[in-house]
Each structure stands twice: as structure tokens, then as C-alpha cells.
Amino acid sequence: MLHGHSLLFTTMANAPWSVNLISNTGEQAAGLLGAPITLLFGPVTTYVALLTFAFSSSATAAYVLLRRWTRWRLAAFIGGAMYGFSPYMIGHGQAHLNLVLVPVPPLIICVLDQLLVRRRGRPEILGLLLAALVVVQCFISSEILTITAIVCVIGLVTAAVLAPASIVPSLGPLVRCGSVMFVALLALLAYPLWFGLHGAGHITGPIQLTPEGYRADLSATVVPSPLQAISPAWTRHLSAAFVSGDEGENGAYLGFPLLILLLVTSVLLWRRRFIVRWAAIVLAACWLLSLGSRLTVSGVASAKPTGGFPLPEALFNHIPLVMNLLPLRFTLFVGLFAGVLLAVAADALAAPSAEHSAAPSWRRWIALTVPVLSLIPLIPALPYAATTIATPAYFTSSAVDAVPPDSTVLLYPFPGYSVDNAAPMIWQADSFLRFRIVGGYFQVPKDDGRVTAGRTTATSDALNNVYHGLPVPRSPAERRVVRAQLASWHVTVVLADPSGPAGRRGVSFLAWLVGRPPVLAHGVAAWYRTGFPS
């Protein structure tokens, strides 16, 4: 914003090709929310603050939703905590802000409940409110927005089947609300969505590289992973096969105590409370969708060579855009509806009916103890995963002013997924985007338009091999190819972290490439006015 750049597209990375921020996790809404913190303390502080806010705000939004369906505040608090600190949240909270900043989905359900169940408020106003929530969620994570839409459709169909008499009175308000929402979304999102699909730097074909690799394992529901504090060695060994060992993506764990409580609640309150029937069915649907298109048990597909027993999620493989959804992300809503059932169970234990709302204290102690005990297996392993960001002082001091504004810079280590999840990109962010960079960790199109997680070039291959200690021939041909590539990208400055063995190898290689030793300042080796041939 300070540079007057588009929020949908950037030329500040992946030079000279640029990046479509709609095809990627632009998180514009989160960036706008954290902008004051960024201006005062920098982007790393903003990221930490927003992650903290993500857990608390998501849990609070679920609490607000559950207060509509419970009489006891502590019951809603327990259910909100289940959503805000579920294994899904704990796993993704290690890396994916866009997937844990999720206060919007419960609020969308709140508005639908207000419209269709309570039937209070003007449908047109609720339509505008829904549109606003959809826009915010779209600019946090379009994937979570799509999953939320699917879950809302499942919820509406389930409610219609369970209470068919409510369909006719709800049709009028639903149409009026939907019409206003559609017009508002058309005005607000038509261009951003078009730009993501057809604008500069858009991706052709599937966006996710391996969507089927990210599905919940059937065993993961009851087998804890290293994310949980209570995870014996044998369960850690078994869970290593889930999601190819990517524990951050494995948010499917519920545990036997919670599963038993959810089943008992569903059975005992099935006839007495509509919300129990509805939430139990939607929870089961979300859990089934999280298993993906084929069943996997303990890391093994159940019916080789066909690849596993087919499941309903396979239908999404034939729907454009929706085919990019990662099935495991449905566990977000498994946590939400498990929280609904937990809250209702605690509410029923504390006061079995409205006539007994002033329940004796012993009932409330039981109502508090039983759900809390069922959540003990979900307690996360502490200390919670964290990484110290060691940005060279060069990028946060006046020394960076030596880099001409808007010049194109080659960073070492080369910013890409293969090196510390593209940590050098933070250097650029800490300099408040003073310069554009070559490379970066983004979903970008190759020459044929298909997706790749960063373009592979002779320069990236050479620098990544140097970083990892692999041999790189220092031949005239190699130097000529890389220098010509850097010249075509208009690179005028090279900045490298000289620390450690990888840093020393990099500085040596870059000095050979540029043709002179660097200037050392504030923890960075710098080459200015590189003079690569044009």
C-alpha cells in the first residue's frame, strides 16, 4: 500500500515474471488487519501477533456461535476452545496463518442461524453481512471459504431433511438474502476472481501439486501424533505414516475419550435436541470428506492396486477449482462440530431442561469435568513449535539504503522452498520491500502455464547446489550461462548471508561469478553495480 502497488499482483518477487496473489495465499485481509503492527514493529512481529490472534479470535467466534445454542456460558467456552485449539489448529499454527485465522466460518453460520432458524432481522441486511464475511474470508484463504461453502450446503440440506416443515417459511428470506449477497459479491469479488483465473501470472490447471497426498488416515482419528503431549513412542511411529509424515497437516486426531463422549451425547440427546442431530450428521459428513477420495488405514491404501476404497470426496475431483481442495482441511469443521456437541453435552449435564436452568453446583462440576477430561488427550505438546528468525541487521538498518529503490536483487541463500522455506524472503519484507527479488516460494506458472512451486532455473540450481554442498562446476560455460540469466533479469545487486559453511561456500561462488570480492557490512556480503552483460 505504501508503494502504491496492487494487492492482487506483485512484481516485487519472482522477477522478472511476477506473482499472481490471488493464485497464492495473498492474505490481504490479514495484512490489512496487521498493517499498524507492521509499520511499527515489522512483518515478523505482525505474523506472530496474527497467529496469536488467530487462535483466540477463532475460539471466541465459536463461543459466540455456541452461545446461541446453549444456556451455560462455560459450556460454550468449552466448545469454543475445542474449535480454536483443535489438533487441526495446533498443526497448522506452526506455519499456516491463512489456515488458522478462521473466526469467519462460525460467524457465517451465526448469520445463517439468524436468518433461517431465529428469523430475526431483515434478510437484505443479513445478505450484506454475509457478503462482507465472504469477502474477508476470500482474502484470508479462498480454500477455507470454499470448504465453508460446502459445509454450509451440507448443513442446509441436513436441516431441511430433519425439519422439512421449516423449508417453505425459510425460502422467501433465503432468496432475498441470497439475492443481495450475490449482487454484493458480484461487485466486490468478480474482478479479483477473474484476475486469479485469467490475469497476469495466473495458473492453468490444478493449483495444488499433490491434493490426494493430503487426506486424513482412518487411524489418525484415534492415534495421537507428536503434536499431542500424550503420544507414546509406538503411536509416534505409527503416525509417521500419516500424510507422508507431515505432522503439521495431520489434524484428524480426536482420541477415544472424546469420541465416546460425542457418541454418547448423540445417542442420549438425539431425540431431545435438534441441534445434536444436526451437528452429529454434519460432523460425520466433514469427517468422511476429510478422508479424501480413497480410504487409507495406517498409511496403507485399503484396496490396492485400485488405490483404496472409493469415498464421496472423489466427486470433487471432477469439479473445476473445487478439485484443488485438500481433504484434510475439512478437519477444521470436524473440530467445530465436535465443539458443538461438547458444548451441548456440558449444557445438558449442567441443566437438563429450561425449567432446571438454575442447576445445583454439583451438576455443574460434573458438566465441567466430563468434557474437560475428554479433551486431555488433545493437549498439545509443549513448548509449542517456534522458529527464531535471524535476519541480518543490514536489512533493518540504514545500511540497506545502499540498495537503489526498486532495483532487482539476487539473494543468497536463493529464496525458494528448498532452503528453509524461503526464509530469505523475510529479508526483503524487513526492508519494507525496498527492492524486488529473484525467485521466491510461490505457486507460479511454468512456460506451459502449469503450476510449479517457484521456477527452476540455471541460477537457482547452481545456488541451491552450493548451499547444500553439492558440486557446481566453476567453468567458463557455467559462469556465462548464469551471468547471462542474471543480466536478462536486470539484477544489479547481490546480497548474501556469509555465516556458516553454506555462507562461506556461497560467498566464494558469488565472488567468482561477479568477478570481485564483496563489501561486508552488518552481517551481509554485498556486491553493488554488478555489471552483468546485457
Secondary structure as GFF3:
##gff-version 3
##sequence-region A 1 534
A	DSSP	beta_strand	9	10	.	.	.	ID=ss1
A	DSSP	beta_strand	19	20	.	.	.	ID=ss2
A	DSSP	alpha_helix	28	41	.	.	.	ID=ss3
A	DSSP	alpha_helix	43	67	.	.	.	ID=ss4
A	DSSP	alpha_helix	73	84	.	.	.	ID=ss5
A	DSSP	alpha_helix	87	92	.	.	.	ID=ss6
A	DSSP	alpha_helix	97	100	.	.	.	ID=ss7
A	DSSP	alpha_helix	104	113	.	.	.	ID=ss8
A	DSSP	pi_helix	114	118	.	.	.	ID=ss9
A	DSSP	alpha_helix	123	138	.	.	.	ID=ss10
A	DSSP	alpha_helix	142	162	.	.	.	ID=ss11
A	DSSP	three_ten_helix	164	166	.	.	.	ID=ss12
A	DSSP	alpha_helix	167	198	.	.	.	ID=ss13
A	DSSP	three_ten_helix	211	213	.	.	.	ID=ss14
A	DSSP	three_ten_helix	218	221	.	.	.	ID=ss15
A	DSSP	alpha_helix	233	239	.	.	.	ID=ss16
A	DSSP	three_ten_helix	242	245	.	.	.	ID=ss17
A	DSSP	three_ten_helix	247	249	.	.	.	ID=ss18
A	DSSP	alpha_helix	256	269	.	.	.	ID=ss19
A	DSSP	alpha_helix	274	290	.	.	.	ID=ss20
A	DSSP	beta_strand	296	297	.	.	.	ID=ss21
A	DSSP	beta_strand	300	301	.	.	.	ID=ss22
A	DSSP	three_ten_helix	312	318	.	.	.	ID=ss23
A	DSSP	three_ten_helix	322	324	.	.	.	ID=ss24
A	DSSP	three_ten_helix	327	330	.	.	.	ID=ss25
A	DSSP	alpha_helix	331	350	.	.	.	ID=ss26
A	DSSP	three_ten_helix	354	356	.	.	.	ID=ss27
A	DSSP	alpha_helix	361	375	.	.	.	ID=ss28
A	DSSP	three_ten_helix	376	378	.	.	.	ID=ss29
A	DSSP	three_ten_helix	393	396	.	.	.	ID=ss30
A	DSSP	three_ten_helix	398	402	.	.	.	ID=ss31
A	DSSP	beta_strand	408	412	.	.	.	ID=ss32
A	DSSP	three_ten_helix	420	422	.	.	.	ID=ss33
A	DSSP	alpha_helix	425	430	.	.	.	ID=ss34
A	DSSP	beta_strand	436	437	.	.	.	ID=ss35
A	DSSP	beta_strand	443	445	.	.	.	ID=ss36
A	DSSP	beta_strand	451	453	.	.	.	ID=ss37
A	DSSP	alpha_helix	458	467	.	.	.	ID=ss38
A	DSSP	alpha_helix	476	488	.	.	.	ID=ss39
A	DSSP	beta_strand	491	496	.	.	.	ID=ss40
A	DSSP	alpha_helix	500	514	.	.	.	ID=ss41
A	DSSP	beta_strand	519	521	.	.	.	ID=ss42
A	DSSP	beta_strand	524	528	.	.	.	ID=ss43
###
